[in-house]
Every structure is written in C-alpha cells, then in structure tokens.
Amino acid sequence: MARVLIADDEKSIRVVLRKYLSSLGHEVVEASDGIEAIDVLKEKGVDIAFVDIKMPGKTGLEILDEVKNVPIVILTAYGTMDYTVKAMEKGAVEYITKPFSFEEIKSILDKVLISHEREEEDIPPVEDEIVGTSRKMQEVFKLIGRVAKSDVTVLITGESGTGKELIAKAIHKYSHRRNKPFLAINCAALPPNLLEAELFGYEKGAFTGAVSSKKGIFEQANGGTIFLDEIGELELSLQSKLLRVLQEKEIRRIGGNKTIKVNVRIIAATNRNLEQEVKRGNFREDLFFRLNVVNVEIPPLRERREDIIPLAVYFIKKFSKEFKLPVKELSENAVEWLLGYDFPGNVRELENMILRAMLLSPVDVIDVKDLKPTAAVSREPSFEEAIRNFVIEVFTVEQKEKNNLYDLVVRSAERILISEVLRYCNYNQVKAARVLGIHRNTLRRKIKELNIETSNY
C-alpha cells in the first residue's frame, strides 16, 4: 500500500479523501496549506500526492516547481485550459476537476502507482538496452564481453532491423574507450564525395563551398569508436582509403598535404554477404580481412522467438515513458499473433508496430487489430495496395496529360502521413518529428510547403 499526501485548504475534501483512501489500505498524510505540503513532500517519504491548485502559502503550481521526485495529482475547482496546460507542463501526472468521483481517484491512483513501480525497476537507458534471453542472443552477449576490452576491429552482420548499431554501442560502452566519442555514419546515406568529406575532413578551399577547414569523424572521434554502418555500400575508391587508415592509423584531409595520426577503434556493420561481394569484385578482399577480425552475427527475430514478447513489453515501457502514455498490456490473442509472425523487418518492425499500437489503441489493452493494418489479411501489403489504387484512380479520373505523377503521389502521401502523425501526437511537433524520424526543422518546412493544418481547432 502507498503513503498518500492530501494537500487542500478545504477540510471537507481532506476528510472525504482520507476516509476513502484509508478504506483501500493506504496510509494518508494531510496538509492544510502549501508550505505544510512542501514540508511533508520533502521529509515524509510520500509515494503520491493529491494537491489543490489554490492554497495559502504555496499554490499547487509552485509546489510542482519545487518538488520533482513525487508524482503529484492536481485537484482544482478551476477547470480551465490554462491551468491544465500549466500544471501538465510543470510535471503533474494528472489533473482532476472538482467535484470528482471515488472511481476517478482510484483509477488515477492505481495507474500512477503501477507506473511508478515499473519505472523504479532496474531498466537500463533506452539507447543501451538490448533485450535477449534466447540462447542465440546470449551467445552474442558473451562475444561482446570477450571483444569489448580489446581494440580489435569488429564486423557486425545481420539482416536489416536486427539492431546492429545497438551492438556497436554496447561494445563501445564496455570498452576502455567508453568515455571517448562514439560516432556513427551510414555509408549508404551519402554520395561518395560527401562521405569522403565526412570521414576525413577537408581544408579550406579544397572544393567549392569549403569556406573553412573541417575535421572529419576520424579526427572528431580520436580516442573513441567509429561505427561504419552499411559498409558493404562503400565505393571501391573509399575502400582503399579506409584500408590505409586501418593499416597506418593516419588520415589526410581533402585538399591537405599532411597526414594526421588518429587513434580510433572501427566497428563496421552490413546486411550483405561480404565474402560474396569480394568474389564479385565489389569489395576489396584485403579490407574484408582487416574488418572481419571478429564477426558478430545478429540472428533475425524469427530465429529467436522467445525474445519477441520481452521485446514487445520493453517497447511498451519505452514509449509509455517517452510519450507519457499509460502502460498497456498485450492481449492473449496479440501474444499468440506476435509469436506466429515472421517479422521480415526484425526488431525495428516490432518496435514500429508497438509504437503504432501505443498511439492508436483507444484502450489499455493492445489487441491483434492494433498491431497490424486492417488490410493485412489481404495477400498484398496494405500500403502498396493503397498506393496502387491511388495511381489507378489518378489515371481513371484525370483525363489531362500526366507529366507530374511522381510529384503528385509523393506530395499526397507526405501530406497524409504528416497530417495523421500530427493528429495522433495531439499536434505536438516535437513528438511528431520523433515519430516520423525526421528533424523538427524538416517537419516545420514540410508543414509550410504542404499547407498542413497544425492544430485541431
């Protein structure tokens, strides 16, 4: 049972709540003004507090400013948007308007206490968490433990979405370089000339637009670790330069005439079979041997099904905390469906699936319909089918010459996507940008370009 503070200058409110909460087995502490409430909150080890927004001495909002380690529920007779917004911005876990029902109090109390207990569990930071009780993942963890302390080059292999960057971060975290930078770059995300500039840096005047010198990530990460994702996409010309760095431990900036010594550990990752790429002439054999000193192979999710539900529960907790959503449960049907699904997109697909369910499910139980699109029972993916139908509709309805179909479809899809995500995030652009996986400035630009409504009023 919990220790609960009731802070209200109305004695009748305190008496009613004390009797009700005591009947549930909770220990109740009372305060008749804001100053007394502050003293109790700082000294008495309270698990949750119900605090009136208007009290002598200190207001509920002022208490929220001073106390950050106790869940506080605001009680008020003022049901205005301004008070509600201010209270939630200052960290209130809930906001109740008087008169309230006992059912409402119990529902909030249970939700907050359960959430608080779960938050106190020993859950590592999100970016460091790798969930895996399966034998295959335990073998991966053992290998991380063996190689982390050395400076040996590691090649991480596995299908897209298996969590290769998380493994790279774990190796860095447990190495002697953990207090130095960990920098990651996707070798497939940039054209060769820009990738070279990002890797090795450049001198002022080296090319048009180089108005000043810039360090590449090899210099920036000096003493730390560089993670080269999608290494199989690296152009042959850059492969030879990377090989030189591995052999000589030095780089030369673009446009520079001197070598710079660097001390970095390289971890690379790919979803390609590099041995086959070597045979095809797409990847240098000497670079492959340099990178593949230790190979960490990440199994696809379908080969470690015992990790699916623990991963799903972890993502539920993650998004509950990130988006301040109730912690939801998986129905028995949802568990059965998840265990039978093959997850071609691996852990990343499961993560996105849970995020969608957390945002869209109207109740606190996630069912099968929340995990998959309504058209998932059809033979074709619903998204592809929707695009196909849209294109057919354009050709059917519009009779004029089609010379901008690409722009029409892409802009329409972008507008729908951004509009729906904004709506589900209650038009909070920071959350929407995070869900979309784009920068907030990019989202703002798209909103302006596509003339998207930014509020629901």
C-alpha positions as CSV (number, residue, x, y, z in Angstrom):
1,M,0.0,0.0,0.0
2,A,1.1,3.6,-0.6
3,R,1.7,6.6,1.6
4,V,-0.5,9.4,0.2
5,L,-0.5,13.1,0.8
6,I,-3.7,15.1,0.6
7,A,-3.0,18.8,0.5
8,D,-6.1,21.0,0.4
9,D,-7.3,24.0,2.5
10,E,-10.8,22.6,2.5
11,K,-11.1,20.3,5.5
12,S,-14.1,18.5,4.0
13,I,-12.1,17.4,0.9
14,R,-9.3,16.1,3.2
15,V,-11.7,14.2,5.4
16,V,-13.6,12.6,2.5
17,L,-10.4,11.6,0.7
18,R,-8.7,10.3,3.9
19,K,-11.6,8.0,4.7
20,Y,-11.8,6.7,1.2
21,L,-8.1,6.1,0.7
22,S,-7.8,4.6,4.2
23,S,-10.5,2.1,3.3
24,L,-8.3,1.0,0.5
25,G,-5.5,0.3,2.9
26,H,-3.4,3.4,2.1
27,E,-1.6,5.5,4.7
28,V,-2.8,9.1,4.5
29,V,-0.9,12.3,5.5
30,E,-2.7,15.7,5.4
31,A,-1.6,19.3,4.8
32,S,-3.9,22.3,5.0
33,D,-1.7,24.7,3.1
34,G,1.1,24.8,0.6
35,I,4.0,25.3,3.0
36,E,3.0,22.4,5.1
37,A,2.6,20.3,1.9
38,I,6.2,21.2,0.9
39,D,7.5,20.1,4.3
40,V,5.6,16.7,4.1
41,L,6.8,16.1,0.5
42,K,10.4,16.7,1.4
43,E,10.5,14.8,4.6
44,K,7.8,12.1,4.9
45,G,8.6,9.7,2.0
46,V,5.3,10.2,0.2
47,D,4.5,7.9,-2.8
48,I,1.9,10.1,-4.4
49,A,0.3,13.5,-3.6
50,F,-3.2,15.0,-4.3
51,V,-2.6,18.7,-4.2
52,D,-5.1,21.6,-4.5
53,I,-4.1,24.2,-7.1
54,K,-5.2,27.1,-4.9
55,M,-3.9,27.1,-1.3
56,P,-2.5,29.6,1.2
57,G,1.3,29.8,1.5
58,K,2.1,27.9,-1.7
59,T,-0.1,27.1,-4.7
60,G,-0.2,23.7,-6.4
61,L,1.8,25.1,-9.3
62,E,4.5,26.4,-7.0
63,I,4.7,23.0,-5.4
64,L,5.2,21.4,-8.8
65,D,8.1,23.8,-9.4
66,E,9.8,22.8,-6.1
67,V,9.1,19.0,-5.9
68,K,10.2,16.8,-8.7
69,N,10.6,13.3,-7.1
70,V,7.0,12.6,-6.1
71,P,4.1,12.0,-8.5
72,I,1.6,14.9,-8.0
73,V,-2.1,14.9,-9.0
74,I,-3.6,18.4,-9.1
75,L,-7.0,19.0,-7.6
76,T,-8.9,22.1,-8.7
77,A,-12.3,23.7,-9.0
78,Y,-10.9,25.7,-11.9
79,G,-11.4,23.5,-15.0
80,T,-9.7,25.9,-17.4
81,M,-7.3,25.0,-20.2
82,D,-4.7,27.5,-18.9
83,Y,-4.5,25.9,-15.5
84,T,-4.5,22.4,-17.0
85,V,-1.7,23.2,-19.5
86,K,0.5,24.9,-16.9
87,A,0.0,22.0,-14.4
88,M,1.0,19.4,-17.0
89,E,3.9,21.4,-18.3
90,K,5.3,21.6,-14.8
91,G,5.1,17.9,-14.4
92,A,1.7,17.0,-12.8
93,V,0.9,13.4,-13.5
94,E,-2.8,14.1,-13.6
95,Y,-5.3,17.0,-13.3
96,I,-8.7,16.4,-11.6
97,T,-11.6,18.9,-11.6
98,K,-13.8,19.1,-8.5
99,P,-16.3,17.5,-7.9
100,F,-14.6,14.2,-8.6
101,S,-15.7,10.6,-8.1
102,F,-14.0,7.9,-6.0
103,E,-13.7,5.8,-9.1
104,E,-11.7,8.6,-10.8
105,I,-9.4,8.8,-7.8
106,K,-8.8,5.1,-7.6
107,S,-8.2,4.8,-11.3
108,I,-5.6,7.5,-11.3
109,L,-4.0,6.2,-8.0
110,D,-3.7,2.7,-9.4
111,K,-2.3,3.9,-12.8
112,V,0.3,6.2,-11.2
113,L,1.4,3.7,-8.6
114,I,1.8,0.9,-11.1
115,S,3.7,3.2,-13.5
116,H,5.9,4.4,-10.6
117,E,6.7,0.9,-9.6
118,R,7.7,-0.1,-13.1
119,E,9.8,3.0,-13.5
120,E,11.7,2.0,-10.4
121,E,12.7,-1.4,-11.9
122,D,16.3,-1.7,-13.0
123,I,15.7,-0.7,-16.6
124,P,18.9,0.5,-18.4
125,P,18.7,3.6,-20.6
126,V,16.8,3.1,-23.8
127,E,19.8,3.6,-26.0
128,D,21.8,0.9,-24.2
129,E,19.1,-1.7,-23.9
130,I,19.4,-4.9,-25.8
131,V,16.7,-7.4,-24.9
132,G,17.5,-11.1,-25.5
133,T,17.1,-14.1,-23.3
134,S,17.3,-16.6,-26.2
135,R,20.4,-18.8,-26.4
136,K,21.5,-17.1,-29.7
137,M,21.4,-13.6,-28.2
138,Q,23.2,-14.9,-25.0
139,E,26.0,-16.1,-27.3
140,V,26.1,-12.6,-28.8
141,F,26.3,-11.0,-25.4
142,K,29.2,-13.4,-24.4
143,L,31.1,-12.4,-27.6
144,I,30.6,-8.7,-26.8
145,G,32.1,-9.4,-23.3
146,R,35.1,-11.1,-24.9
147,V,35.9,-8.4,-27.5
148,A,34.9,-5.2,-25.8
149,K,38.0,-4.7,-23.7
150,S,40.4,-5.1,-26.7
151,D,40.8,-2.7,-29.6
152,V,40.2,-5.4,-32.2
153,T,38.1,-4.4,-35.3
154,V,34.6,-5.9,-35.3
155,L,32.3,-6.7,-38.2
156,I,28.6,-7.0,-37.2
157,T,26.5,-8.8,-39.7
158,G,22.7,-9.4,-39.8
159,E,19.5,-8.6,-41.6
160,S,18.2,-5.0,-41.7
161,G,16.5,-4.1,-38.4
162,T,18.2,-6.6,-36.2
163,G,19.9,-3.9,-34.0
164,K,23.5,-3.8,-35.3
165,E,24.1,-0.2,-34.1
166,L,22.9,-1.2,-30.6
167,I,25.5,-4.0,-30.5
168,A,28.2,-1.5,-31.7
169,K,27.2,0.9,-28.9
170,A,27.4,-1.9,-26.4
171,I,30.9,-2.9,-27.5
172,H,31.9,0.8,-27.1
173,K,30.2,1.1,-23.7
174,Y,32.1,-1.8,-22.2
175,S,35.5,-0.8,-23.7
176,H,38.2,1.3,-22.2
177,R,37.2,4.0,-24.8
178,R,33.7,4.4,-23.2
179,N,34.5,8.0,-22.0
180,K,35.5,9.0,-25.5
181,P,33.2,9.7,-28.5
182,F,31.1,7.1,-30.3
183,L,30.4,8.4,-33.8
184,A,28.3,6.6,-36.3
185,I,27.9,7.2,-40.1
186,N,25.8,5.4,-42.7
187,C,28.0,4.6,-45.7
188,A,24.9,4.3,-47.9
189,A,23.3,7.6,-46.9
190,L,25.7,10.0,-48.7
191,P,27.2,10.2,-52.2
192,P,31.0,9.2,-52.3
193,N,32.3,12.8,-52.4
194,L,30.3,13.9,-49.3
195,L,31.0,10.7,-47.5
196,E,34.8,11.2,-48.0
197,A,34.5,14.7,-46.6
198,E,32.6,13.5,-43.6
199,L,35.1,10.7,-42.9
200,F,38.4,12.5,-43.5
201,G,37.5,16.2,-43.3
202,Y,38.8,18.9,-45.7
203,E,40.9,22.0,-45.8
204,K,39.6,25.5,-46.6
205,G,39.3,26.0,-50.4
206,A,39.5,22.2,-51.1
207,F,36.4,22.5,-53.2
208,T,33.6,24.9,-53.9
209,G,31.8,25.7,-50.7
210,A,34.7,24.8,-48.4
211,V,34.9,28.2,-46.8
212,S,36.7,26.9,-43.8
213,S,38.6,23.8,-42.7
214,K,36.6,20.9,-41.1
215,K,37.6,17.9,-39.1
216,G,36.2,14.5,-40.3
217,I,34.8,12.0,-37.9
218,F,38.1,10.2,-37.7
219,E,39.6,13.3,-36.0
220,Q,36.4,14.0,-34.1
221,A,36.3,10.5,-32.6
222,N,40.0,10.4,-31.8
223,G,40.4,8.1,-28.8
224,G,36.9,6.7,-29.3
225,T,35.0,4.5,-31.6
226,I,33.7,4.9,-35.2
227,F,30.7,2.8,-36.3
228,L,30.6,2.4,-40.1
229,D,27.1,1.2,-40.9
230,E,26.3,-0.4,-44.3
231,I,30.0,-0.8,-45.0
232,G,29.1,-3.0,-48.0
233,E,27.8,0.1,-49.8
234,L,31.2,1.8,-49.7
235,E,32.7,2.7,-53.1
236,L,35.9,1.0,-54.1
237,S,37.8,4.3,-54.1
238,L,36.9,4.9,-50.5
239,Q,37.6,1.3,-49.5
240,S,41.3,1.8,-50.4
241,K,41.4,5.0,-48.3
242,L,39.7,3.2,-45.3
243,L,42.2,0.4,-45.7
244,R,45.1,2.9,-45.3
245,V,43.6,4.2,-42.1
246,L,43.3,0.7,-40.7
247,Q,46.9,-0.1,-41.7
248,E,48.7,3.2,-41.0
249,K,46.3,4.7,-38.4
250,E,46.5,8.1,-40.1
251,I,44.3,10.2,-42.4
252,R,44.7,13.1,-44.8
253,R,42.1,15.7,-45.2
254,I,40.7,16.5,-48.7
255,G,42.9,19.3,-50.1
256,G,45.5,18.7,-47.4
257,N,49.2,17.8,-47.8
258,K,50.0,16.4,-44.3
259,T,49.0,13.2,-42.6
260,I,47.2,13.3,-39.2
261,K,47.6,10.4,-36.8
262,V,44.3,9.1,-35.4
263,N,43.6,6.6,-32.6
264,V,40.1,5.1,-33.2
265,R,38.5,1.7,-33.0
266,I,36.5,0.8,-36.0
267,I,33.3,-1.3,-35.8
268,A,31.6,-1.9,-39.1
269,A,28.2,-3.4,-40.0
270,T,26.5,-4.8,-43.1
271,N,23.4,-6.8,-44.1
272,R,25.3,-8.0,-47.2
273,N,27.4,-11.2,-47.6
274,L,30.8,-9.5,-47.9
275,E,32.5,-12.7,-48.9
276,Q,30.3,-12.9,-52.0
277,E,30.8,-9.2,-52.7
278,V,34.6,-9.9,-52.7
279,K,34.1,-12.7,-55.2
280,R,32.0,-10.3,-57.4
281,G,34.7,-7.7,-57.3
282,N,32.6,-5.2,-55.3
283,F,34.6,-5.3,-52.1
284,R,38.3,-5.4,-51.5
285,E,39.5,-8.7,-50.1
286,D,42.3,-7.1,-48.0
287,L,39.8,-4.7,-46.5
288,F,37.4,-7.5,-45.7
289,F,40.1,-9.4,-43.8
290,R,41.0,-6.2,-41.9
291,L,37.4,-5.6,-40.9
292,N,36.4,-9.2,-40.2
293,V,38.9,-9.8,-37.3
294,V,35.9,-10.7,-35.1
295,N,32.5,-11.3,-36.6
296,V,29.4,-10.8,-34.5
297,E,26.3,-12.2,-36.3
298,I,22.9,-11.0,-35.1
299,P,20.2,-13.6,-35.6
300,P,16.9,-12.4,-37.2
301,L,14.0,-12.1,-34.8
302,R,12.2,-15.1,-36.4
303,E,15.1,-17.3,-35.1
304,R,14.8,-16.1,-31.5
305,R,11.0,-16.1,-31.0
306,E,11.4,-16.3,-27.2
307,D,12.7,-12.7,-27.3
308,I,9.6,-11.3,-29.1
309,I,7.3,-10.8,-26.1
310,P,10.1,-9.4,-23.8
311,L,11.0,-7.0,-26.6
312,A,7.3,-6.0,-27.1
313,V,7.0,-5.4,-23.3
314,Y,10.2,-3.4,-23.3
315,F,9.0,-1.2,-26.2
316,I,5.6,-0.6,-24.4
317,K,7.5,0.7,-21.4
318,K,9.8,2.8,-23.6
319,F,7.0,4.5,-25.5
320,S,4.9,4.9,-22.3
321,K,7.7,6.9,-20.7
322,E,8.7,8.7,-23.9
323,F,5.2,9.9,-24.8
324,K,3.7,9.9,-21.3
325,L,1.1,7.2,-22.3
326,P,-0.5,4.6,-20.0
327,V,1.5,1.4,-19.8
328,K,-0.6,-1.0,-21.9
329,E,-0.9,-4.8,-21.9
330,L,-0.9,-7.3,-24.7
331,S,-4.0,-9.4,-25.0
332,E,-3.6,-13.2,-25.3
333,N,-4.6,-13.1,-29.0
334,A,-1.9,-10.4,-29.5
335,V,0.8,-12.5,-27.8
336,E,-0.2,-15.5,-30.0
337,W,-0.2,-13.4,-33.2
338,L,3.2,-11.9,-32.4
339,L,4.7,-15.3,-31.7
340,G,3.5,-16.6,-35.0
341,Y,4.6,-13.6,-37.1
342,D,7.9,-13.8,-39.1
343,F,8.9,-10.2,-38.7
344,P,10.7,-9.6,-42.1
345,G,11.7,-6.2,-40.7
346,N,13.1,-7.8,-37.5
347,V,13.3,-5.8,-34.2
348,R,12.8,-2.5,-36.0
349,E,9.5,-3.7,-37.4
350,L,8.3,-4.9,-34.0
351,E,9.3,-1.5,-32.5
352,N,7.3,0.4,-35.1
353,M,4.4,-2.0,-34.6
354,I,4.3,-1.4,-30.9
355,L,4.7,2.4,-31.3
356,R,1.7,2.4,-33.7
357,A,-0.4,0.4,-31.3
358,M,0.5,2.6,-28.3
359,L,-0.5,5.7,-30.2
360,L,-3.7,4.4,-31.8
361,S,-5.2,1.9,-29.4
362,P,-8.1,3.6,-27.5
363,V,-7.9,1.2,-24.5
364,D,-5.1,0.0,-22.2
365,V,-5.0,-3.5,-23.9
366,I,-3.2,-4.0,-27.2
367,D,-5.0,-6.5,-29.4
368,V,-4.2,-8.0,-32.8
369,K,-6.1,-5.3,-34.7
370,D,-3.8,-2.7,-33.1
371,L,-0.7,-4.5,-34.2
372,K,-1.4,-4.9,-37.9
373,P,-3.1,-2.8,-40.5
374,T,-6.8,-3.7,-41.1
375,A,-5.9,-4.8,-44.7
376,A,-3.1,-7.1,-43.5
377,V,-5.2,-10.1,-44.1
378,S,-5.1,-9.4,-47.9
379,R,-2.4,-11.0,-50.0
380,E,-0.7,-7.7,-50.7
381,P,0.6,-5.2,-48.1
382,S,-2.0,-2.6,-47.4
383,F,0.4,0.4,-48.0
384,E,1.3,-0.9,-51.5
385,E,-2.3,-1.6,-52.3
386,A,-3.3,1.9,-51.2
387,I,-0.6,3.5,-53.5
388,R,-1.6,1.2,-56.4
389,N,-5.3,2.2,-56.0
390,F,-4.4,5.9,-55.8
391,V,-2.3,5.7,-59.0
392,I,-5.1,3.8,-60.8
393,E,-7.6,6.5,-59.6
394,V,-5.4,9.3,-61.0
395,F,-5.3,7.7,-64.4
396,T,-9.0,6.9,-64.3
397,V,-10.4,10.2,-63.1
398,E,-7.9,12.7,-64.6
399,Q,-8.0,13.0,-68.4
400,K,-5.3,15.6,-68.8
401,E,-1.8,14.6,-69.8
402,K,0.1,13.1,-66.9
403,N,3.5,14.7,-66.6
404,N,3.8,15.1,-62.9
405,L,2.6,11.8,-61.4
406,Y,5.6,11.3,-59.3
407,D,5.3,14.7,-57.6
408,L,1.5,14.2,-57.2
409,V,1.8,10.8,-55.5
410,V,4.7,11.7,-53.3
411,R,3.3,15.0,-52.1
412,S,-0.1,13.5,-51.4
413,A,1.5,10.6,-49.4
414,E,3.7,13.1,-47.5
415,R,0.7,15.3,-46.7
416,I,-1.4,12.4,-45.4
417,L,1.5,10.9,-43.4
418,I,2.4,14.1,-41.7
419,S,-1.2,15.2,-41.0
420,E,-2.1,11.9,-39.4
421,V,1.0,11.7,-37.3
422,L,0.4,15.3,-36.1
423,R,-3.1,14.4,-35.2
424,Y,-2.1,11.3,-33.2
425,C,0.5,13.3,-31.4
426,N,-2.0,16.0,-30.5
427,Y,-0.2,18.4,-32.8
428,N,2.9,18.3,-30.7
429,Q,5.5,18.9,-33.4
430,V,8.4,17.7,-31.3
431,K,6.7,14.3,-30.7
432,A,5.6,14.1,-34.3
433,A,9.1,14.7,-35.6
434,R,10.4,11.9,-33.4
435,V,7.7,9.5,-34.6
436,L,8.4,10.4,-38.2
437,G,12.2,10.1,-37.6
438,I,12.9,13.5,-39.1
439,H,14.4,16.7,-37.7
440,R,11.9,19.2,-36.2
441,N,13.1,21.9,-38.7
442,T,12.4,19.5,-41.6
443,L,8.9,18.9,-40.2
444,R,8.2,22.6,-40.0
445,R,9.4,23.1,-43.6
446,K,7.2,20.3,-44.8
447,I,4.2,21.7,-42.9
448,K,4.7,25.0,-44.6
449,E,5.3,23.5,-48.1
450,L,2.3,21.2,-48.0
451,N,0.0,23.7,-46.3
452,I,-0.8,21.3,-43.4
453,E,-3.1,22.3,-40.6
454,T,-1.1,22.4,-37.3
455,S,-4.0,22.4,-34.8
456,N,-7.3,20.6,-34.3
457,Y,-9.3,23.8,-33.6
